[in-house]
């Protein structure tokens, strides 16, 4: 379990325990800045799965079909290391794109910037 997951669990348990202690969900939610809907979702998950239910989950699984091919990622990383002296992101992305265009591997500027 990561530090972030432990911190999320601790925070949510603090909210749940404070609500039990005070007996007032409205006051607890206002105090911690949490909506009542979210609070009741936490309670439901906690009852169903225990502490593991309080870990933040990704909203949807990663779509591997949309992932940039590994060869292109590796090429971008290689070119970034080779031209590490280029500081300006836009310029370096365009430079990398031009290099990849010459090799007939053509990702978008956003893809290159995101890698």
N, C-alpha and C positions, 0 to 999 in steps of 0.2 A: 504494500500500500504506500502510495507516494505521500509526501508532506502535504501537498495541496488537498489530497483526498482526506487525510486526517484532519486538516484544518476545517474542511467543509463539514465533516461529521461532527466535530466539536462544536462548531457554530450552531448547527441545526439542533443538536442535542441541548445546547444552552437555551435555545428558544423554546423547545418542547418542555424542558424541565422548568423554565420560568413560568410557562403557562400553567403547568401542574401546580406549582408553588402558589401562584397568585389566584388561580382559579378563574382568571379573566383573559380570554383569548383576544378580545378587542384591545385591551390595554397592552398585552404582550406584543401583538402585531404592530401597534403604533410605536412601542418602545424600541423594537428591533428593526422597524422599517420594512416589514414583510406583509404581503397581502394575506388575508384570511384564506383565500383559495390555495395559495402556495403552502401555507401552514398546514392545512388539512391534507394536501397531497403528501407532505412530509410525514404526517401522522400515519396515513394509509400505507405508505411505503415502509415506514419503520415497523409497523405491526406485521406486515407481510414478509419483509426480508431482513429485518433487524438493521444493524448499523450499515451493512452493505447497501441497503436501499436508500441511504442518505447521500451516497456518492453521486455527484453530478454526472449525468450520462450525456453523451453526444445526442443531438436531436435526431440524427439519421446516420446510417452506416456509410462509410466511404464508398463511393462508386468507382471501382477500379477500371471500368470502361473509359472513364473520362480522364484518367491519369496520363500524364505525359510519359511517353515511352522512356524506359531506363537509359537507352543509348543516348537520347537527346539530353536527359538530365546530366548524365556523365560528361557529355561534350560541353555543356554549358559550364559545369563546375570546372572542367579542365581549362576552358578558355578564361574563366574568371581568375583562376590561379595564375595563368600565364600572363594576363593583362591586369594584375592586381594593382598596378600603379594608377589605373583609371578610377578616379574617385566619384565623379558625377554619375549617378545611377542611370539617368536617361541616356547619356552618351555611351556608357558601357553596355547598356542593353541594346542600343542600336548597333554598336560595334559587333557585339556577339551575334546579333541577328544577321548582319551582313556576312559574317564568317559562316554561319550556319546555312544561309541562302546559297552561298557558293558550293556547299556540299549537298544541296538539295534536301536539307532537313529544315523545314520552315515552321517554327512555332511562332505564336503571337508575342508581341512586346510584353504583355502582362505575364505570360508564361515564363519568359526569360527572367523578368524582374522577380517573380515569385519563387524561383528555384534558388 
